[in-house]
Amino acid sequence: MHPRPFNSNYPTDAIIYEASVRDMTSDPSINSKNRSKFLGVVEENLHTKEGSPAGFDYLKELGITHVQLMPFYDFEGVDERNPFKKYNWGYNPSQYNVPEGSFTDNPDDPYERINNLRYMIDKLHEERLGVVMDVVYNHVYNIKTFPFDKMIPGYAYRVDENGVLTNGSGCDSDLATERKMIRKFIVDSVMHWTRFYGVDGFRFDLMGLIDLTTMHIIRQKLESEDEHILLYGEGWEMPAPFEKKYLAHMNNYRSLFNIGFFNDETREHIKGETFKLKSRGFAMGRIINKAKLEKIIQAKTHRKGAIQYPSQSINYVECHDNHTFYDKIKIAMKDAKESDRLRSQQLALEMVMLIQGVPFIHMGQEFYRSKNGDSNSYKSPDSVNMVKWDLIDKHQASIENFKALIRLRQAHSLLRLRSAYEIESHSYVRFKDSGSICYELRDEDEHLIIIFKNNPQSENFTFEGAFDIIYQSERSKGTKGLQSLTLNTVGTTVLRQKI
């Protein structure tokens, strides 16, 4: 097994890219020999019809640090012997410590499951890509078939004051993570995946249903194994039959030590409200609460409170849940030109990559992935969920911009600050009347100015001293010695002055 590839001292150096084992190679146009399997994730020499690298070869070229894979433990909802008859994301836990059989050619052979998964992770590690495992320890798929109740009836699941099973997860059961042996099971399971398979991080589904003590023990155990292992989750506040102060949701951010959460403030204000499809965020031209935007850029806020340190903020505008950005923007900007919609989506991606915190990208977001308007494709067919690789032939310029953003983030430590004090000391945000944002960062070596422009009107920007353009959405970077700049399109410009 190869050593862990991610050796930075702080999580804000991570760039997380969410993918699905099944979706990655289910598009028949790339002719994968290991379609929708563990081995497909790391299958080389896959190409689009026009010859562009697809699948693993595409991943290797991006420059991301981590691939977050949707559940790959054993789950219900797919017939392992006939996997293409039904589709499921995998949030139906069946056996927590067993690799999913539908991701192998022979699910009846346990060694094939184990060896294929280990090979996949090893190959990703060879390319210096960390593997984040999406885990679902908040509920099980079916308590009648899951062994917990057979071993100790009435122990494993939460009940209300009337003895009725609670349903905070929306999946007919909530694991009682606060009970000693359930907690031990979860901790042991996490460490099993860490030690035996070499997993480099964990994304907790509905983390807000899991008690704080369990999450703290997991964090401590992971620290003792490798301090660079990532730990974050969905921090939504969920209903449970005891006080909310004991649960690992984002409003208990002061108690989540070295544990991050998805920042829905970032999503809602940059993209627009998730459940109001016509709602437009900043990237779609809306002038919104400037104080709120300032805090989002500086990783100081989430929807009900604040953030203790920037690594807590997992910044995103798109993930496997809900509409893809492209599908939402087609509704929210219905009457706009396609080129204008693509510029707005590009702006959203640029903001996620350049604001403080940890950037999280859904696979295909950079080439305008669509799910045909399906907002909850957890059991929709492959035709909806697959990554359609021909899109990369159409959007090479956007993909090159994404790669440039990754290089930019990695080259400038000011974009990856590690504490609230550093952010307060080194950054400043100001707004033009039009809504355009000037985000400045400065240390003893350089002065960066990042302009996020969400409107097409002509605007002039002046600077103290001479600056060089080091990134621009329209690819006209390289201009040096500027003391003023006129911009008239939606997009992002990054300027640098060496001190």
VONULUM-447173 format. One record per residue (C-alpha): y, x, z; residue in three letters. Coordinates in pm, whole numbers, padded with zeros to 5 digits, always signed. Each point is the difference from the previous one (the first is absolute). Layout:
<pts>
YXZALA;...
</pts>
This chain:
<pts>
+00000+00000+00000MET;+00338+00139-00097HIS;+00273+00057+00261PRO;+00266-00264+00035ARG;+00263+00047-00270PRO;+00310-00123+00182PHE;+00133+00275+00225ASN;+00361-00099+00053SER;+00136-00018+00351ASN;+00142-00349-00035TYR;-00098-00334-00165PRO;+00329-00040-00189THR;-00130+00268-00237ASP;-00269-00247-00112ALA;+00023-00205-00320ILE;-00259-00279+00023ILE;-00147-00164-00310TYR;-00205-00318+00046GLU;-00302-00050-00227ALA;-00325-00195-00016SER;-00338+00156-00075VAL;-00086-00294-00222ARG;+00334-00053-00173ASP;+00050+00364-00091MET;-00268+00011-00272THR;-00078-00367-00071SER;+00212-00001-00317ASP;-00261+00028-00280PRO;+00249+00169-00232SER;-00041+00336+00177ILE;-00381+00001-00041ASN;-00087+00112+00352SER;-00367+00092+00048LYS;+00035-00087+00370ASN;+00203-00318-00035ARG;+00128-00132+00335SER;-00208+00251+00201LYS;+00071+00277+00249PHE;-00083+00248-00274LEU;+00242-00177-00235GLY;+00293+00087+00227VAL;-00059+00371-00069VAL;-00135-00028-00354GLU;+00175+00247-00229GLU;+00089-00012-00370ASN;+00093-00368-00009LEU;+00273-00086-00249HIS;+00199-00292-00133THR;-00030-00108-00363LYS;+00293+00227-00082GLU;-00151+00295+00185GLY;+00200-00001+00325SER;-00190+00114+00313PRO;-00127-00296+00202ALA;-00172-00048+00334GLY;-00062+00318+00200PHE;+00170+00225-00255ASP;+00311-00219+00023TYR;-00004+00020+00382LEU;-00028+00376-00004LYS;+00318+00036-00207GLU;+00227-00216+00219LEU;+00061+00229+00297GLY;-00070-00261+00269ILE;-00152+00117+00330THR;-00225-00292+00100HIS;-00204-00271-00167VAL;-00036-00309+00219GLN;-00318-00177-00106LEU;-00052-00369+00068MET;-00309-00074+00216PRO;-00306+00203-00094PHE;-00221-00080+00301TYR;-00269-00266-00054ASP;+00164-00338-00060PHE;-00091-00356-00101GLU;+00117-00195-00303GLY;-00169+00211-00269VAL;-00369-00001-00094ASP;-00087+00369+00020GLU;-00277-00032-00259ARG;+00222-00196-00240ASN;+00349+00121+00092PRO;+00185-00125-00307PHE;-00090-00365+00062LYS;+00256-00027+00280LYS;+00303+00196+00112TYR;+00132+00065+00351ASN;+00256+00238+00144TRP;-00232+00082+00290GLY;+00177-00135+00307TYR;-00327-00171+00106ASN;-00167+00250+00235PRO;-00379-00009-00003SER;-00105+00347+00120GLN;+00287+00215+00120TYR;-00179+00335-00018ASN;-00181-00041-00334VAL;+00149+00076-00345PRO;+00028-00301-00231GLU;-00307-00039-00222GLY;+00175-00155-00301SER;+00179+00333-00049PHE;-00333+00171-00082THR;-00258-00048-00274ASP;-00286-00055+00244ASN;+00114-00186+00314PRO;-00358-00006+00133ASP;+00011+00378+00041ASP;+00199+00084+00316PRO;+00017+00369-00088TYR;+00170-00081-00330GLU;+00273-00193+00181ARG;+00058+00288+00240ILE;-00019+00282-00252ASN;+00215-00170-00263ASN;+00274-00072+00251LEU;-00008+00353+00141ARG;+00012+00142-00353TYR;+00300-00219-00084MET;+00191+00115+00307ILE;-00091+00364-00061ASP;+00124-00018-00359LYS;+00329-00155+00113LEU;+00033+00276+00258HIS;-00056+00263-00268GLU;+00314-00131-00167GLU;+00187+00011+00334ARG;+00003-00379+00023LEU;-00048-00151+00345GLY;-00202-00321+00038VAL;+00135-00285+00212VAL;-00257-00265+00089MET;+00105-00366+00017ASP;-00178-00140+00310VAL;-00032-00355+00134VAL;-00083+00007+00371TYR;+00183-00323+00082ASN;-00273-00247-00112HIS;-00350-00021-00150VAL;-00104-00204-00300TYR;-00259-00222+00170ASN;-00068+00005+00374ILE;-00333-00178-00057LYS;-00141+00288-00203THR;+00193+00286+00161PHE;-00212+00151+00283PRO;+00260+00000+00280PHE;-00069-00351+00123ASP;-00375+00054-00012LYS;+00028+00306+00223MET;+00249-00139+00257ILE;+00078-00369-00058PRO;+00364-00088+00056GLY;+00122+00357+00049TYR;+00129+00129-00333ALA;+00252-00265-00105TYR;+00317-00142+00147ARG;+00010-00361+00115VAL;+00283-00223+00118ASP;+00029-00175+00338GLU;-00245-00263-00121ASN;-00261+00253-00103GLY;+00064-00054-00372VAL;+00004+00301-00232LEU;+00353+00112-00081THR;+00101+00046-00363ASN;+00301+00228-00005GLY;-00153+00185-00294SER;-00039-00318-00204GLY;-00364+00098-00054CYS;-00168-00216+00272ASP;-00040+00279+00256SER;+00202+00262+00188ASP;-00176+00301+00146LEU;+00069+00049+00372ALA;+00110+00360-00045THR;+00121+00014+00361GLU;-00356-00025+00135ARG;-00155+00332+00090LYS;-00304+00003-00226MET;+00178-00151-00302ILE;+00272+00262+00044ARG;-00266+00271+00021LYS;-00166-00131-00315PHE;+00328+00014-00195ILE;+00091+00347+00126VAL;-00350+00132-00074ASP;+00013-00156-00348SER;+00332+00166-00083VAL;-00130+00336+00118MET;-00320-00046-00202HIS;+00200-00040-00322TRP;+00222+00293+00102THR;-00274+00247+00086ARG;-00285-00091-00233PHE;+00197-00090-00314TYR;+00321+00199+00050GLY;+00242-00295-00019VAL;+00361+00120+00036ASP;+00170-00316+00122GLY;-00043-00365+00093PHE;+00192-00309-00105ARG;-00067-00285+00249PHE;-00009-00350-00139ASP;+00190-00242+00231LEU;+00057+00275+00255MET;+00215-00246+00195GLY;-00321-00168+00121LEU;-00136+00321+00151ILE;+00095+00095+00354ASP;+00223+00301+00062LEU;-00250+00182+00220THR;-00261+00004-00275THR;+00250+00135-00252MET;+00119+00267+00244HIS;-00356+00118+00067ILE;-00063+00018-00375ILE;+00319+00202-00048ARG;-00099+00240+00279GLN;-00351+00045-00138LYS;+00134+00065-00349LEU;+00252+00251+00137GLU;-00281+00191+00167SER;-00186+00007-00333GLU;+00293+00084-00227ASP;+00366-00063+00078GLU;+00078-00069-00366HIS;-00214-00315-00029ILE;+00223-00296-00087LEU;-00013-00326+00197LEU;+00197-00310-00095TYR;-00052-00370-00061GLY;+00131-00349-00050GLU;+00228-00048+00296GLY;+00056-00372-00029TRP;+00020-00187+00330GLU;-00310-00221+00010MET;-00110-00272+00247PRO;-00239+00108+00276ALA;-00101-00150+00335PRO;+00194+00251+00210PHE;+00348+00150+00025GLU;+00142+00148-00319LYS;+00112+00314+00179LYS;-00362+00117+00003TYR;-00051-00016-00379LEU;+00064+00265-00267ALA;+00263-00187-00202HIS;+00324+00147-00129MET;+00214-00161+00269ASN;-00177+00229+00245ASN;+00115+00298-00205TYR;+00098+00193+00313ARG;-00363-00006+00108SER;-00148+00099-00338LEU;-00017+00376+00041PHE;-00066+00180-00331ASN;-00108-00333-00150ILE;+00187-00144-00298GLY;+00035-00350-00139PHE;+00095-00161-00329PHE;+00374-00065+00007ASN;+00051-00344-00146ASP;+00377+00036+00041GLU;-00012+00263-00274THR;-00206-00228-00220ARG;+00204-00316+00053GLU;+00342+00158-00048HIS;-00079+00224-00296ILE;-00240-00232-00183LYS;+00103-00345+00123GLY;-00172-00247+00227GLU;-00374+00001-00060THR;-00062-00371+00036PHE;+00313-00110-00184LYS;-00077+00107-00353LEU;+00352-00050-00132LYS;+00147+00208+00281SER;+00157+00324-00117ARG;+00034+00314+00209GLY;+00237+00292-00047PHE;-00197+00144-00291ALA;+00047-00324-00193MET;+00377+00012+00034GLY;+00061-00192+00320ARG;+00271+00120+00239ILE;-00160-00042+00341ILE;+00073+00093+00360ASN;+00139+00352-00021LYS;-00070+00085+00363ALA;-00362-00103-00049LYS;-00033+00209-00317LEU;+00150+00300+00173GLU;-00259-00023+00275LYS;-00282-00040-00252ILE;+00111+00312-00187ILE;+00016+00196+00324GLN;-00327-00140+00139ALA;+00166-00165+00296LYS;-00116-00357-00024THR;-00273-00253-00061HIS;+00020-00376+00004ARG;+00035-00061+00378LYS;+00094+00330+00154GLY;+00034+00365-00083ALA;-00210+00306-00071ILE;-00059+00281+00244GLN;-00058+00274-00259TYR;-00008-00005-00382PRO;-00376+00051-00034SER;-00046-00350+00144GLN;+00158-00151-00311SER;-00248-00041-00285ILE;+00241-00090-00281ASN;-00124-00218-00284TYR;+00096-00279-00237VAL;-00347-00068-00141GLU;-00361+00011+00123CYS;-00326-00182-00079HIS;+00129-00311+00179ASP;+00235-00255-00159ASN;+00158+00029-00346HIS;+00037+00337-00161THR;+00363+00096-00039PHE;-00022-00057-00375TYR;-00141-00352+00045ASP;+00269-00091+00252LYS;+00285+00142-00205ILE;-00107-00201-00305LYS;+00068-00312+00210ILE;+00304+00120+00197ALA;+00169+00147-00310MET;-00138-00255-00245LYS;+00296+00009-00237ASP;+00049+00376+00004ALA;-00099+00238-00277LYS;-00331+00177+00049GLU;+00181+00336+00003SER;+00222-00121+00286ASP;-00300-00117+00200ARG;-00170+00336-00043LEU;+00316+00182+00112ARG;+00011-00210+00317SER;-00363+00072+00079GLN;+00061+00370-00063GLN;+00293-00012+00243LEU;-00223-00153+00269ALA;-00258+00276-00047LEU;+00272+00266+00018GLU;+00129-00143+00326MET;-00345-00002+00159VAL;-00045+00365-00101MET;+00342+00124+00116LEU;+00083-00186+00322ILE;-00116+00130+00338GLN;-00353-00084+00118GLY;-00339+00012-00173VAL;-00018-00123-00362PRO;-00286-00233-00094PHE;-00071-00085-00366ILE;-00245-00257-00136HIS;-00206+00142-00287MET;+00162-00092-00329GLY;+00335-00091+00151GLN;+00152+00293-00192GLU;-00123-00144-00331PHE;+00078-00366+00075TYR;-00343-00130+00100ARG;-00047-00375-00029SER;-00258-00239+00141LYS;+00101-00279-00235ASN;+00208-00162+00273GLY;-00289-00026+00249ASP;+00147+00034+00349SER;-00330+00023+00190ASN;-00265+00154-00222SER;-00252+00077+00278TYR;-00279-00180-00188LYS;+00148-00029-00347SER;-00197+00160-00284PRO;+00019+00359-00118ASP;+00214-00113-00293SER;+00278-00070+00254VAL;-00054+00287+00242ASN;-00090+00291-00226MET;+00247+00281-00066VAL;+00081-00049-00368LYS;+00024+00358-00112TRP;+00157-00071-00339ASP;+00325-00062+00190LEU;+00041+00372+00056ILE;+00026+00056-00374ASP;+00295-00242-00008LYS;+00180+00139+00304HIS;-00028+00379-00016GLN;+00372+00045+00079ALA;-00030-00203+00322SER;-00308+00199+00103ILE;+00182+00329-00061GLU;+00285-00131+00215ASN;-00248-00076+00277PHE;-00140+00353-00018LYS;+00354+00137+00010ALA;+00074-00205+00312LEU;-00311+00139+00169ILE;+00104+00357-00083ARG;+00353-00073+00120LEU;-00118-00139+00333ARG;-00231+00294+00056GLN;+00267+00256-00091ALA;+00272-00122+00237HIS;-00071-00027+00371SER;+00313-00214+00045LEU;-00196-00284-00162LEU;-00275+00035+00261ARG;+00185+00019+00332LEU;-00219-00017+00309ARG;+00209-00157+00275SER;+00272-00255+00058ALA;+00221+00284+00125TYR;-00042+00193-00326GLU;+00083-00310-00203ILE;+00307-00071+00210GLU;+00114+00361-00032SER;-00066+00057-00369HIS;+00051-00331-00183SER;+00274-00247-00078TYR;+00004-00326-00199VAL;+00302-00161-00163ARG;+00043-00288-00243PHE;+00218-00076-00298LYS;+00153-00346-00027ASP;-00247-00072-00280SER;-00291+00054+00237GLY;-00099+00342-00134SER;-00121+00235+00271ILE;+00099+00364+00055CYS;-00254+00160+00230TYR;+00094+00352+00108GLU;-00217+00264+00166LEU;+00117+00341+00113ARG;-00130+00304+00185ASP;+00090+00369+00006GLU;-00156+00059-00343ASP;+00089-00297-00220GLU;+00193-00323-00039HIS;-00176-00288-00178LEU;+00169-00317-00127ILE;-00232-00284-00105ILE;+00156-00290-00186ILE;-00197-00325-00009PHE;+00175-00219-00256LYS;-00123-00361-00034ASN;+00258-00130-00249ASN;+00091+00083-00362PRO;+00377+00010+00042GLN;+00176+00329-00069SER;+00081+00192+00319GLU;+00155+00338+00068ASN;-00122+00227+00278PHE;+00195+00305+00118THR;-00127+00288+00213PHE;+00145+00278+00211GLU;-00108+00314-00177GLY;-00233+00047-00295ALA;-00344-00166-00014PHE;-00300+00029-00233ASP;-00207-00301-00106ILE;-00361+00065+00104ILE;-00142-00348-00070TYR;+00115-00298-00202GLN;-00181-00317-00102SER;+00108+00035-00361GLU;-00139+00355-00015ARG;+00339+00164-00068SER;-00026+00238+00294LYS;+00092+00365-00024GLY;+00376-00049-00020THR;+00172+00257+00222LYS;+00333+00046+00173GLY;+00103-00365+00021LEU;+00292-00110+00216GLN;-00007-00356-00129SER;-00247-00225-00174LEU;+00016-00333-00181THR;-00309-00223+00014LEU;-00048-00332-00182ASN;-00370-00083+00030THR;-00238-00104+00278VAL;-00184+00300+00141GLY;+00006+00303+00227THR;+00181+00331-00025THR;-00061+00295+00232VAL;+00255+00280+00017LEU;-00027+00332+00183ARG;+00250+00255+00120GLN;-00135+00329+00128LYS;+00179+00115+00316ILE;
</pts>
